[in-house]
């Protein structure tokens, strides 16, 4: 039974790491990154849809993103959605595609992005610790109900603690890499 709980804890901690990766990927770093558009939805055909489901999104160079909709009628709605998302970039529409030119970051903006990255990392650490607490409580409950032994409980708690430490270390590595990427001029 405790092995099932351990696998669940492992999966939830992995999910927390994926969320941190995804959110860190969306941070502006002064370089073009298609993940900057994740989370922006466009009102097309009466539905809200992510940009990557209605257009081809790519980075032709390090300072721009090109969005080529499959239906030219979606140029306006894409442009409007990007403006409303307030990501700090003004789109330009040339009739065939929407181009986003990524301006270089100022030192102040870089510091703000690093603060945001630290905030994302801390949210990830808290999520991992919450998973640890939940599963430690579950295993203690099983021990109290005499479903497992005290030794099994201690082994499980030790394994979950190692998993927690490894996950937090991974988050810290992602944070360090993102911080270096943001501060690189």
N, C-alpha and C positions, 0 to 999 in steps of 0.2 A: 504493500500500500504506500509506503513512504517513497518508493521509487517513482510511482505515478505522480506524487506531489512534487518530487524533485524535478521531474520532466516538465511539469506545468510551470514551476518557478523559473526554470531555465528558459522556457518559451516566452514567458512574460518579460523577463529581463532582456532577452534578445529583442523583443518588440520595443522596449524602452530605448534600446540602443539605436534601432532603426528610426524611431521618431527623432532622436537627437541628430542623427545623420541627415535626415530629411530637412529638418529645420535649419541646421547649420549650412546645408547646401543652398538654401534660399537666401542666405545673407549676401549682401553686395560686398564684393571685394575689390572693385576697380577693374575687374576682368569680366568679360561677357560670360554668362552662365545661364543656360536655359532653365535651371531650377529656380531662377529668380521669378519666373512666371507661374510656378506651381501655386495653386491656390487662387489664381485669378480665373474667374468664370465669366463667360460671355453670354449675353442673352441672344440666342439665335433659335429660330424656328419655334419660338414660344417656350424654350427650355433654357436653363442655365447649364452651360457646358464648359469644361476646361479648354483652354486654348489649344492644347496638344491633341484634342479630339476633333478639332475643326480646321486645323492648319498644320503645315510642316514648320517646325521651329528648329533653327540651327544658328550656329555662330560662325559666320564667314571669316571673322578675324577676332582678335583678342578684345576689341573694344565695341563690338556691335552684335546685335541679335537680329536675325531676319525671320519674319513670320509671314509665310505664304499660305493664305487660306485656300482651301480646295474650292470654295465658292466665293467669287469676287464680291458678292453682295455682303459678305461678312467683314470686309475691310473696316467699315465704319464702326460696327459694334465692337470689334476687337480693339480698335484705337480708343473708343470710349471706355471700355472696361479697364484698359491699362491706365488711362488717366484717372479713373475713379479709384483704382487700387492704391494710388498715391505712393508708388514705389520710388519716386524721385527721378523718374526718367520720362521725358516727353517723347511720345512716338511720332514718327513722320510716315505719311502714307503717300506712296508714289503711284497709286492706281493698280499696282500689281502685288505689292507686299508692304507690310508695315515694318519699318526699321527702327530699332532702338539703339541709339548711340550712347554708350556707357561713359559718363563723364568721369574724369579722374577724381579720386576721393581726396578731400582735404584732410589735414591731420586731425582736426576736430571730428570729422565724420568717421575717420578710422577708429578713433578712440570710442565713439559711440557704438560702432559695430562690434568692437572687442567687448564692450560692456554687455551688449545683446548676446554675444556668443557665450559669455560667462553665465548669463541668466539662463540660457537654453541648457547649458551643461549642468547647472545646479538643479534645474527642473528634472533633468534626466537622472541625476544622482538621487534626488528625493523619490522619484518613481521606483528606482531600483531598491532603495531602502524600504519603501512601502511594500514591495513584493516580498522582500526578506521577512519583514515583520509579520505579514499575513501568513506566510507558509510556516514560520516558526510557531505562530499561535496555533495553526492547524495541527502541527505535529505534537505540540504540547497537549492539545485536546485529545488526540489519539492515545497518547501515553496515559493521560488521566482516565480515559475510558478503558484502559488496560488492553488496548489493541496492539500496542508495541511496548518494548522494554525501554528502560531508562537509557541503556547503552545505545539502542537504536536511535532514540531521540537525540542523544548527544552527537552521534555520528551524522545524523541528518542536519542538525544545526551547524555543525562544523562544515559540511559540504556546501550548505546554502551560504554560509559566511564566505567561503572561498569563492563561490560563484559571484557573490556580491562584490567582493574585492576586485575580482577580475573585470567585472562589468564597469565598475567605477574607474578602474585604471584605463580601460578602453575609452570611456567618455573623456577622461583627461587627455589621452593621446589625441583624440579628435579635436578637442578644444585647443591644444597646443598647435596642432597643424593649421587650424583655421585662423588662430591668432597670428601665426607667422605669415600666412597667406594675406591676411588683411593689412598687416603692418608693412609688408614688402612694397616698396615704392617703385 
